[in-house]
Amino acid sequence: MARLPFDDEHAALYSVGQVAEMLQVQQAFLRRLDEHDVVRPSRSSGGQRRYSRHEIGAVQDAVRLIGEGMSLAAVRRIFELQQQVRELRAELARERAARAPEEE
């Protein structure tokens, strides 16, 4: 069975208005997250922001962190560091997998 776009958490399916309503935030807040490189949604062919489920989760995380007193710059840096940790973990897993046959 073929995967449908809504099965893919990275498929950009949701408009600014839909996300704002879902998360009960202002559309201006979502635009500000984009302008400050905190959450960068995809753009439609007409230039409109389109959010994936993955990006909606990031917006929820940003809302929580801002609620805890973080600035947009701090949230952006936290997200950057989290991405670096994910990349390093993936690299470590690849290294371990490559060494596993040698150790047997």
DRENDO-1510 file (C-alpha; in Angstrom, 1 decimal, always signed):
<recs>
REC; n; res; u; v; w
REC; 1; MET; +0.0; +0.0; +0.0 .
REC; 2; ALA; +1.4; +3.4; -1.0 .
REC; 3; ARG; +2.2; +5.9; +1.7 .
REC; 4; LEU; +0.0; +9.0; +1.7 .
REC; 5; PRO; +1.3; +12.5; +2.4 .
REC; 6; PHE; -0.4; +12.7; +5.8 .
REC; 7; ASP; +1.5; +9.5; +6.8 .
REC; 8; ASP; +4.8; +11.3; +6.5 .
REC; 9; GLU; +5.5; +13.5; +9.5 .
REC; 10; HIS; +7.7; +15.7; +7.3 .
REC; 11; ALA; +5.1; +16.4; +4.6 .
REC; 12; ALA; +4.3; +20.1; +4.6 .
REC; 13; LEU; +0.5; +20.0; +4.8 .
REC; 14; TYR; -0.7; +22.6; +7.2 .
REC; 15; SER; -1.2; +26.4; +6.7 .
REC; 16; VAL; -0.2; +29.1; +9.2 .
REC; 17; GLY; -3.9; +29.5; +10.1 .
REC; 18; GLN; -4.4; +25.8; +10.7 .
REC; 19; VAL; -1.4; +25.6; +12.9 .
REC; 20; ALA; -2.2; +28.7; +14.8 .
REC; 21; GLU; -5.7; +27.4; +15.5 .
REC; 22; MET; -4.4; +23.9; +16.4 .
REC; 23; LEU; -1.9; +25.3; +18.9 .
REC; 24; GLN; -3.9; +28.3; +20.0 .
REC; 25; VAL; -1.2; +30.8; +19.1 .
REC; 26; GLN; -1.2; +33.9; +17.0 .
REC; 27; GLN; -0.3; +33.7; +13.3 .
REC; 28; ALA; +2.2; +36.5; +14.0 .
REC; 29; PHE; +4.0; +34.3; +16.5 .
REC; 30; LEU; +4.5; +31.6; +13.9 .
REC; 31; ARG; +5.8; +34.1; +11.4 .
REC; 32; ARG; +8.2; +35.4; +14.1 .
REC; 33; LEU; +9.5; +31.9; +14.8 .
REC; 34; ASP; +10.2; +31.6; +11.0 .
REC; 35; GLU; +11.8; +35.1; +10.8 .
REC; 36; HIS; +14.1; +34.2; +13.8 .
REC; 37; ASP; +15.1; +30.8; +12.3 .
REC; 38; VAL; +13.5; +28.9; +15.2 .
REC; 39; VAL; +11.0; +26.9; +13.1 .
REC; 40; ARG; +11.4; +27.2; +9.3 .
REC; 41; PRO; +8.4; +25.7; +7.5 .
REC; 42; SER; +8.4; +24.9; +3.9 .
REC; 43; ARG; +6.9; +27.2; +1.4 .
REC; 44; SER; +4.1; +26.5; -1.2 .
REC; 45; SER; +4.7; +27.4; -4.8 .
REC; 46; GLY; +2.8; +30.6; -4.0 .
REC; 47; GLY; +5.2; +31.4; -1.1 .
REC; 48; GLN; +2.8; +30.5; +1.7 .
REC; 49; ARG; +4.2; +28.8; +4.8 .
REC; 50; ARG; +3.3; +25.1; +5.1 .
REC; 51; TYR; +4.0; +23.1; +8.2 .
REC; 52; SER; +4.6; +19.4; +8.7 .
REC; 53; ARG; +3.7; +17.5; +11.8 .
REC; 54; HIS; +7.4; +17.5; +12.7 .
REC; 55; GLU; +7.5; +21.3; +12.5 .
REC; 56; ILE; +4.2; +21.6; +14.5 .
REC; 57; GLY; +6.0; +19.5; +17.2 .
REC; 58; ALA; +8.9; +22.0; +17.1 .
REC; 59; VAL; +6.5; +24.9; +17.5 .
REC; 60; GLN; +4.9; +23.2; +20.5 .
REC; 61; ASP; +8.5; +22.8; +22.0 .
REC; 62; ALA; +9.2; +26.5; +21.3 .
REC; 63; VAL; +6.0; +27.5; +23.0 .
REC; 64; ARG; +6.9; +25.5; +26.1 .
REC; 65; LEU; +10.4; +26.9; +26.2 .
REC; 66; ILE; +9.3; +30.5; +25.7 .
REC; 67; GLY; +6.7; +29.9; +28.5 .
REC; 68; GLU; +9.7; +28.9; +30.7 .
REC; 69; GLY; +11.3; +32.2; +30.0 .
REC; 70; MET; +13.6; +31.5; +27.1 .
REC; 71; SER; +14.1; +34.1; +24.4 .
REC; 72; LEU; +13.7; +33.2; +20.7 .
REC; 73; ALA; +17.5; +33.3; +20.3 .
REC; 74; ALA; +17.8; +30.8; +23.2 .
REC; 75; VAL; +15.2; +28.5; +21.8 .
REC; 76; ARG; +17.0; +28.6; +18.4 .
REC; 77; ARG; +20.2; +27.7; +20.1 .
REC; 78; ILE; +18.6; +24.8; +22.0 .
REC; 79; PHE; +17.2; +23.4; +18.8 .
REC; 80; GLU; +20.6; +23.7; +17.1 .
REC; 81; LEU; +22.2; +21.9; +19.9 .
REC; 82; GLN; +19.5; +19.2; +19.9 .
REC; 83; GLN; +20.2; +18.7; +16.2 .
REC; 84; GLN; +23.9; +18.4; +16.8 .
REC; 85; VAL; +23.3; +15.7; +19.5 .
REC; 86; ARG; +21.1; +13.8; +17.1 .
REC; 87; GLU; +23.7; +13.9; +14.4 .
REC; 88; LEU; +26.5; +12.9; +16.8 .
REC; 89; ARG; +24.4; +10.0; +18.0 .
REC; 90; ALA; +23.8; +8.8; +14.4 .
REC; 91; GLU; +27.5; +9.1; +13.7 .
REC; 92; LEU; +28.3; +7.1; +16.8 .
REC; 93; ALA; +25.8; +4.4; +15.9 .
REC; 94; ARG; +27.4; +4.2; +12.4 .
REC; 95; GLU; +30.9; +3.9; +13.9 .
REC; 96; ARG; +29.8; +1.2; +16.3 .
REC; 97; ALA; +28.0; -0.7; +13.5 .
REC; 98; ALA; +31.1; -0.5; +11.3 .
REC; 99; ARG; +33.3; -1.8; +14.1 .
REC; 100; ALA; +31.0; -4.6; +15.2 .
REC; 101; PRO; +32.1; -7.1; +12.5 .
REC; 102; GLU; +35.8; -6.4; +13.5 .
REC; 103; GLU; +35.1; -7.3; +17.1 .
REC; 104; GLU; +33.5; -10.6; +16.4 .
</recs>
